[in-house]
């Protein structure tokens, strides 16, 4: 064999074949996995609509009582059919880590179409009861409020009812190492069973069949193909063989590091053409983002001002030093600004950092992290766990130094390590929260962090910010993100 079989741990198992009976016993039927997920999602869609209708009935039962049954029957059926047509039950098979929030725009379309159809069929029913436009609006809003959390719960239940998907990475290069690390933080979704090297780009007759057979022998359900690590013809042939063997495939093209996710693929006379969106920021776009920030920051600041006063008093009573910690950070277009936080360490802690550098446990020396940092005060530990130390940054948002959502603001020392195109992360104002914060316990390496921020700048849209905010809330509360 040309392939040097290697486990995810890196141990060579060359010449060792996995018994096919054992592989068959360990492999979970992917069709059954998708069937469980589809049925649970369809069930929760129906329950979301019926739950919204039940609340409407409790509020307006005297006006819509005789319409409830036709509304329930027609609405449930139409919602599930429209969701099926929009591939809301079938797209999970294409995703490594399905996201509920990514499908919200399609859910809005599904619910809107459903209520149009319901109105067309149910409104003409001759009855003393009537359905007003406000009833329809309430039903639309409540259904959309129920759908995302219930769909997220359905996916969580599906993960508990089925084992993690058995995945192999084909293409042993730097990207494979990053993917291996990412999978390690998602054991509920993925079990990495094999890493197949690129064999130095060698292509020969039968190599694609050899790789496909190896994946099938090991009970692999999905192959993550790092396409740039292979000869193009070999990658295409391998993709065809895996698809015909009913193995799911996710492709990692290096060009995606620059294009982001918002690409448009079209076919011209059998040739696939990928359209890449521009990244120009118009004045109106920046104004829209600023208005979005103020609409959130002003009411938040007013509502949390009493709590911030209490926190300031407790900090003052707990330890000597100022209430606020001020630090120079690098903002939009490389301009420095003073970022505010509640002080969570003893006064003068930053000056002691050099003496504690040997305790840094972060794998990347450019980032600094000490477990059980002795400089943290008693109150500071509580504030950090609840992310309350970040609240004064609302003042930075009101000033315009920061945004609600944006790239992480770095200190000058860290910013000096950001080079090349990654400096475009500074095209947008840094944020209170951002794309890397929602990774929860994932210890993101420095290079990956700035790349994530750079992709955020490439893909920015108002809906992107909304998704990050919604994903930040469960992280702060210690829950699973949507």
C-alpha positions as CSV (number, residue, x, y, z in Angstrom):
1,X,0.0,0.0,0.0
2,X,1.1,3.5,-0.7
3,X,-0.9,4.9,2.1
4,X,0.7,5.0,5.5
5,X,-2.2,4.4,7.8
6,X,-2.2,6.9,10.7
7,X,-4.5,7.3,13.6
8,X,-5.6,10.7,14.9
9,X,-3.0,10.4,17.7
10,X,-0.3,10.2,15.1
11,X,0.7,6.5,15.6
12,X,1.6,4.6,12.5
13,X,-0.4,1.5,11.7
14,X,1.0,0.8,8.3
15,X,0.0,-2.6,7.0
16,X,-2.8,-3.1,9.5
17,X,-6.2,-3.7,8.1
18,X,-9.4,-3.1,10.1
19,X,-11.7,-6.1,10.2
20,X,-14.7,-5.3,8.0
21,X,-17.1,-7.0,10.4
22,X,-15.8,-4.9,13.3
23,X,-16.1,-1.7,11.2
24,X,-19.6,-2.6,10.2
25,X,-20.6,-3.2,13.8
26,X,-19.2,0.1,14.9
27,X,-20.6,2.2,12.1
28,X,-23.9,3.8,12.8
29,X,-26.3,3.9,9.8
30,X,-26.0,7.5,8.6
31,X,-29.4,7.2,7.0
32,X,-30.9,6.4,10.4
33,X,-29.1,9.4,12.0
34,X,-30.6,11.7,9.4
35,X,-34.0,10.2,9.8
36,X,-34.0,10.7,13.5
37,X,-32.9,14.3,13.1
38,X,-35.5,15.1,10.3
39,X,-38.4,13.6,12.3
40,X,-37.4,15.5,15.4
41,X,-37.1,18.8,13.5
42,X,-40.5,18.3,11.8
43,X,-42.0,17.5,15.1
44,X,-40.7,20.6,16.7
45,X,-41.8,22.7,13.8
46,X,-45.3,21.5,14.2
47,X,-45.2,21.9,18.0
48,X,-43.8,25.5,17.6
49,X,-46.8,26.4,15.4
50,X,-49.3,24.6,17.6
51,X,-47.8,26.3,20.7
52,X,-48.2,29.7,19.2
53,X,-51.7,28.9,18.1
54,X,-52.6,27.7,21.6
55,X,-51.3,31.0,23.1
56,X,-53.4,32.9,20.5
57,X,-56.4,30.8,21.5
58,X,-55.9,31.6,25.2
59,X,-55.8,35.3,24.4
60,X,-58.6,35.4,21.7
61,X,-60.6,32.2,22.2
62,X,-63.9,34.0,22.1
63,X,-63.1,35.3,18.6
64,X,-61.3,32.4,16.9
65,X,-62.6,29.4,18.7
66,X,-64.3,27.6,15.8
67,X,-61.2,28.3,13.6
68,X,-58.7,26.6,15.8
69,X,-59.0,23.1,14.3
70,X,-58.7,24.2,10.6
71,X,-55.9,26.6,11.6
72,X,-54.1,23.7,13.3
73,X,-54.5,21.1,10.6
74,X,-53.8,23.4,7.6
75,X,-51.0,25.4,9.3
76,X,-49.1,22.3,10.6
77,X,-49.2,20.6,7.3
78,X,-48.3,23.6,5.2
79,X,-45.4,24.6,7.5
80,X,-43.8,21.2,7.4
81,X,-44.2,20.9,3.6
82,X,-42.8,24.4,3.0
83,X,-39.9,23.7,5.4
84,X,-39.2,20.5,3.4
85,X,-39.2,22.5,0.2
86,X,-36.7,25.0,1.7
87,X,-34.5,22.0,2.7
88,X,-34.8,22.8,6.4
89,X,-34.8,19.0,7.1
90,X,-32.1,18.0,4.6
91,X,-29.3,20.5,4.9
92,X,-27.9,19.0,8.1
93,X,-26.3,16.2,6.2
94,X,-24.1,18.8,4.4
95,X,-22.9,20.4,7.6
96,X,-20.3,19.2,10.1
97,X,-21.8,21.3,12.9
98,X,-25.4,22.2,12.1
99,X,-26.4,25.7,13.3
100,X,-30.0,26.7,14.1
101,X,-29.4,30.4,13.8
102,X,-28.0,30.0,10.3
103,X,-31.4,28.8,9.1
104,X,-33.5,31.6,10.7
105,X,-33.9,33.5,7.4
106,X,-35.4,30.3,5.8
107,X,-37.6,29.9,8.8
108,X,-39.0,33.4,8.4
109,X,-39.8,32.5,4.8
110,X,-41.5,29.2,5.8
111,X,-43.7,30.8,8.5
112,X,-44.6,33.7,6.2
113,X,-45.7,31.4,3.4
114,X,-47.6,29.2,5.8
115,X,-49.7,32.1,7.2
116,X,-50.4,33.4,3.7
117,X,-51.7,29.9,2.7
118,X,-53.6,29.6,6.0
119,X,-55.3,33.0,5.4
120,X,-56.2,31.9,1.9
121,X,-57.8,28.6,2.9
122,X,-59.2,29.4,6.4
123,X,-60.4,33.0,6.1
124,X,-63.2,32.1,3.7
125,X,-64.7,29.6,6.1
126,X,-68.2,30.7,6.9
127,X,-68.3,31.1,10.7
128,X,-69.2,33.7,13.3
129,X,-65.5,33.9,14.3
130,X,-62.9,35.9,12.5
131,X,-59.1,36.1,12.2
132,X,-57.8,39.6,12.2
133,X,-54.5,40.8,10.7
134,X,-53.3,41.4,14.3
135,X,-54.1,37.7,15.1
136,X,-52.0,36.7,12.1
137,X,-49.1,39.0,13.1
138,X,-49.2,37.5,16.7
139,X,-49.2,34.0,15.3
140,X,-46.3,34.8,13.0
141,X,-44.2,36.4,15.8
142,X,-44.9,33.7,18.4
143,X,-44.1,30.8,15.9
144,X,-40.8,32.4,15.0
145,X,-40.0,32.9,18.7
146,X,-40.6,29.2,19.4
147,X,-38.9,27.7,16.4
148,X,-35.1,28.4,17.0
149,X,-34.9,27.2,20.6
150,X,-37.1,24.2,20.0
151,X,-35.1,23.3,16.8
152,X,-31.9,23.7,18.8
153,X,-33.3,21.4,21.5
154,X,-34.3,18.8,18.8
155,X,-30.8,18.7,17.5
156,X,-29.5,18.3,21.1
157,X,-31.9,15.4,21.6
158,X,-30.8,13.9,18.3
159,X,-27.2,14.0,19.4
160,X,-28.1,12.2,22.6
161,X,-30.1,9.5,20.8
162,X,-27.4,8.8,18.2
163,X,-23.6,8.3,18.5
164,X,-21.2,11.0,17.2
165,X,-20.5,11.0,13.5
166,X,-17.4,9.0,12.6
167,X,-15.2,11.3,10.6
168,X,-11.9,11.0,8.7
169,X,-9.7,13.8,7.5
170,X,-8.2,13.2,4.1
171,X,-5.3,15.5,3.3
172,X,-2.6,15.7,6.0
173,X,-1.4,19.3,6.2
174,X,-1.6,22.3,8.5
175,X,-5.4,22.6,8.0
176,X,-5.8,19.0,9.2
177,X,-4.1,19.8,12.5
178,X,-6.5,22.7,13.0
179,X,-9.5,20.5,12.2
180,X,-8.2,17.8,14.6
181,X,-8.1,20.4,17.3
182,X,-11.5,21.7,16.5
183,X,-13.1,18.3,16.6
184,X,-11.5,17.6,20.0
185,X,-13.7,20.4,21.4
186,X,-16.9,18.9,19.8
187,X,-17.0,15.3,21.0
188,X,-20.8,15.2,21.0
189,X,-20.8,15.9,17.3
190,X,-17.7,14.2,15.9
191,X,-15.5,11.3,16.5
192,X,-12.2,11.5,14.5
193,X,-11.3,8.0,13.5
194,X,-8.6,8.5,10.9
195,X,-6.3,11.0,9.2
196,X,-5.3,10.0,5.7
197,X,-2.1,11.7,4.4
198,X,-1.8,13.4,1.0
199,X,1.0,11.0,-0.1
200,X,3.0,14.0,-1.4
201,X,0.4,14.8,-4.1
202,X,1.1,11.5,-5.9
203,X,-1.7,10.3,-8.1
204,X,-1.8,6.9,-9.7
205,X,-4.5,4.6,-11.0
206,X,-6.5,3.2,-8.1
207,X,-5.3,5.6,-5.5
208,X,-8.8,7.1,-5.1
209,X,-10.3,3.6,-4.7
210,X,-7.6,2.8,-2.1
211,X,-8.4,5.8,0.0
212,X,-12.2,5.3,-0.3
213,X,-11.8,1.6,0.7
214,X,-9.8,2.5,3.7
215,X,-12.5,5.0,4.9
216,X,-15.2,2.4,4.3
217,X,-13.2,-0.3,6.2
218,X,-12.9,2.0,9.2
219,X,-16.6,2.7,9.3
220,X,-16.2,6.4,8.3
221,X,-19.5,8.2,7.8
222,X,-18.1,11.5,6.7
223,X,-14.8,12.5,5.0
224,X,-13.4,16.0,5.4
225,X,-11.4,16.5,2.2
226,X,-8.6,19.1,2.3
227,X,-8.8,19.4,-1.4
228,X,-5.7,21.6,-1.9
229,X,-3.5,18.8,-0.4
230,X,-4.2,16.6,-3.4
231,X,-3.9,16.6,-7.1
232,X,-7.1,18.1,-8.5
233,X,-8.0,15.0,-10.6
234,X,-7.4,12.7,-7.6
235,X,-9.6,14.9,-5.3
236,X,-12.4,14.9,-7.9
237,X,-12.3,11.2,-8.4
238,X,-12.2,10.5,-4.6
239,X,-15.2,12.8,-4.2
240,X,-17.2,10.9,-6.8
241,X,-16.3,7.5,-5.2
242,X,-17.2,8.6,-1.7
243,X,-20.5,10.0,-2.8
244,X,-21.4,6.9,-4.7
245,X,-20.6,4.9,-1.5
246,X,-23.1,7.1,0.5
247,X,-20.3,8.7,2.5
248,X,-20.9,12.3,3.4
249,X,-18.2,14.7,2.2
250,X,-17.2,18.1,3.4
251,X,-14.6,19.9,1.3
252,X,-12.0,22.3,2.7
253,X,-10.8,24.6,-0.1
254,X,-7.9,26.9,0.8
255,X,-9.6,29.7,-1.2
256,X,-12.4,29.7,1.5
257,X,-9.9,31.4,3.8
258,X,-10.4,34.5,1.7
259,X,-14.0,34.2,0.3
260,X,-15.7,33.3,3.6
261,X,-19.1,31.6,3.5
262,X,-21.2,34.0,1.5
263,X,-20.2,32.8,-2.0
264,X,-22.5,32.1,-4.9
265,X,-21.9,29.0,-7.1
266,X,-23.3,28.9,-10.6
267,X,-22.8,26.6,-13.5
268,X,-22.0,27.9,-17.0
269,X,-22.1,25.2,-19.6
270,X,-21.1,22.6,-17.1
271,X,-18.3,24.7,-15.5
272,X,-18.7,25.6,-11.8
273,X,-18.1,29.3,-11.2
274,X,-17.9,30.7,-7.7
275,X,-18.9,34.3,-7.2
276,X,-17.1,36.1,-4.3
277,X,-18.9,39.1,-2.6
278,X,-17.1,42.4,-2.3
279,X,-15.9,43.7,1.0
280,X,-16.2,47.4,0.4
281,X,-17.8,49.2,3.4
282,X,-20.1,52.0,2.2
283,X,-20.9,55.0,4.4
284,X,-24.5,53.9,4.8
285,X,-23.3,50.4,6.0
286,X,-21.1,52.0,8.7
287,X,-24.0,54.3,9.8
288,X,-26.3,51.2,10.0
289,X,-23.8,49.4,12.3
290,X,-23.5,52.5,14.5
291,X,-27.2,52.9,14.8
292,X,-27.5,49.2,15.7
293,X,-24.9,49.7,18.4
294,X,-26.7,52.6,20.0
295,X,-30.1,50.9,19.9
296,X,-28.6,48.2,22.0
297,X,-26.0,50.1,24.2
298,X,-28.2,52.9,25.4
299,X,-31.0,50.8,26.9
300,X,-28.5,48.3,28.2
301,X,-26.5,51.0,29.9
302,X,-29.5,52.6,31.5
303,X,-30.9,49.2,32.7
304,X,-27.6,48.0,34.1
305,X,-26.4,51.3,35.7
306,X,-27.7,50.4,39.2
307,X,-26.0,47.0,39.0
308,X,-22.8,48.7,37.8
309,X,-23.0,51.0,40.8
310,X,-23.3,48.0,43.2
311,X,-20.3,46.3,41.5
312,X,-18.2,49.4,41.8
313,X,-19.0,49.6,45.6
314,X,-18.1,46.0,46.2
315,X,-14.8,46.3,44.3
316,X,-13.9,49.3,46.4
317,X,-14.7,47.5,49.6
318,X,-12.9,44.2,48.6
319,X,-9.4,45.5,47.7
320,X,-7.4,48.7,47.3
321,X,-7.1,50.4,43.9
322,X,-9.3,52.0,41.3
323,X,-12.7,50.6,40.4
324,X,-12.0,50.7,36.7
325,X,-9.1,49.1,34.9
326,X,-8.0,51.2,31.9
327,X,-5.9,49.7,29.2
328,X,-4.7,50.9,25.8
329,X,-6.1,48.8,22.9
330,X,-5.8,49.0,19.2
331,X,-9.1,50.1,17.5
332,X,-10.4,50.7,14.1
333,X,-7.9,51.6,11.4
334,X,-5.1,51.0,14.0
335,X,-6.0,53.9,16.2
336,X,-5.4,53.3,19.9
337,X,-8.1,53.9,22.5
338,X,-8.6,53.4,26.3
339,X,-10.7,50.3,27.0
340,X,-12.6,50.2,30.3
341,X,-13.2,47.2,32.5
342,X,-14.1,46.6,36.1
343,X,-10.8,45.9,38.0
344,X,-10.7,42.2,38.7
345,X,-7.0,42.0,39.8
346,X,-5.0,43.5,42.6
347,X,-3.7,47.0,41.9
348,X,-0.5,46.9,39.8
349,X,-1.2,43.4,38.4
350,X,-0.2,44.3,34.9
351,X,3.3,45.3,36.1
352,X,3.7,41.9,37.6
353,X,2.9,40.1,34.4
354,X,6.6,39.7,33.3
355,X,7.4,37.9,36.6
356,X,4.6,35.4,35.9
357,X,5.2,34.7,32.2
358,X,6.7,31.3,33.0
359,X,3.3,30.2,34.3
360,X,1.6,30.9,30.9
361,X,-0.2,27.7,29.9
362,X,-1.5,29.0,26.5
363,X,0.0,26.9,23.7
364,X,0.6,30.1,21.7
365,X,3.2,32.3,23.4
366,X,1.6,35.4,21.9
367,X,-1.4,35.0,24.2
368,X,-1.2,35.0,28.0
369,X,-3.2,32.8,30.3
370,X,-2.6,31.6,33.8
371,X,-4.9,29.1,35.5
372,X,-5.9,30.3,39.0
373,X,-4.1,33.5,38.5
374,X,-2.9,34.7,42.0
375,X,-3.5,38.4,41.0
376,X,-7.3,37.9,40.7
377,X,-9.3,39.2,43.7
378,X,-12.2,37.4,45.3
379,X,-14.8,39.7,43.7
380,X,-12.8,39.7,40.5
381,X,-13.2,35.9,40.1
382,X,-17.0,36.2,40.5
383,X,-17.1,39.1,38.0
384,X,-15.1,37.2,35.4
385,X,-17.2,34.0,35.7
386,X,-20.3,36.0,34.9
387,X,-18.6,38.4,32.4
388,X,-19.7,41.3,34.5
389,X,-16.2,42.9,34.3
390,X,-16.9,43.8,30.7
391,X,-19.9,46.0,31.5
392,X,-18.0,49.3,31.5
393,X,-17.2,48.7,27.8
394,X,-20.7,49.9,27.2
395,X,-19.2,53.4,27.8
396,X,-16.7,52.6,25.0
397,X,-19.6,51.7,22.7
398,X,-21.4,54.9,23.5
399,X,-18.2,56.9,22.8
400,X,-17.7,55.1,19.5
401,X,-14.5,53.4,20.4
402,X,-16.1,50.0,20.3
403,X,-19.0,48.2,18.8
404,X,-21.4,45.7,20.3
405,X,-20.0,43.1,17.9
406,X,-16.6,43.1,16.3
407,X,-13.1,41.8,16.3
408,X,-11.3,41.4,19.6
409,X,-9.4,44.6,20.5
410,X,-5.8,43.7,21.1
411,X,-3.1,45.4,23.1
412,X,-0.3,46.9,21.1
413,X,2.1,43.9,21.8
414,X,-0.4,41.4,20.5
415,X,-1.4,43.7,17.5
416,X,2.2,43.7,16.4
417,X,2.0,40.0,15.6
418,X,-0.9,40.6,13.2
419,X,0.6,41.0,9.7
420,X,-0.4,41.0,6.1
421,X,-4.0,40.8,5.0
422,X,-5.1,39.9,8.5
423,X,-4.7,43.5,9.5
424,X,-7.9,44.1,7.6
425,X,-9.6,42.9,10.8
426,X,-9.1,46.6,11.8
427,X,-11.5,47.8,9.1
428,X,-14.4,47.4,11.5
429,X,-14.6,48.8,15.1
430,X,-13.7,46.2,17.7
431,X,-16.5,44.7,19.7
432,X,-17.7,43.8,23.2
433,X,-18.3,40.3,21.8
434,X,-17.2,38.7,18.6
435,X,-17.0,35.5,16.6
436,X,-14.2,33.9,18.6
437,X,-15.9,34.6,22.0
438,X,-18.8,32.2,21.1
439,X,-16.3,29.3,20.9
440,X,-16.8,29.0,24.7
441,X,-14.0,26.8,26.1
442,X,-12.1,26.5,22.9
443,X,-8.5,27.7,23.4
444,X,-8.3,29.5,20.1
445,X,-4.7,29.9,18.8
446,X,-3.6,33.4,17.9
447,X,-3.4,32.8,14.2
448,X,-6.8,31.2,14.1
449,X,-8.3,34.0,16.2
450,X,-7.1,36.7,13.8
451,X,-8.3,34.6,10.9
452,X,-11.7,34.3,12.4
453,X,-11.9,38.1,13.0
454,X,-10.7,38.7,9.4
455,X,-13.5,36.4,8.0
456,X,-16.0,38.3,10.2
457,X,-15.0,41.5,8.4
458,X,-15.3,39.8,5.0
459,X,-18.8,38.4,5.8
460,X,-20.2,41.2,8.0
461,X,-23.9,41.9,7.8
462,X,-26.5,43.0,10.4
463,X,-27.8,39.4,10.6
464,X,-24.2,38.2,11.4
465,X,-24.1,40.6,14.4
466,X,-27.5,39.3,15.6
467,X,-26.4,35.7,15.4
468,X,-23.2,36.4,17.4
469,X,-25.2,38.3,20.1
470,X,-27.7,35.4,20.3
471,X,-24.8,32.9,20.5
472,X,-23.0,35.0,23.2
473,X,-26.0,34.9,25.6
474,X,-25.9,31.1,26.3
475,X,-22.1,31.3,26.6
476,X,-22.4,33.9,29.3
477,X,-25.1,31.9,31.0
478,X,-23.0,28.7,30.8
479,X,-25.4,27.0,28.3
480,X,-25.0,25.5,24.9
481,X,-25.1,27.9,22.0
482,X,-27.7,27.7,19.2
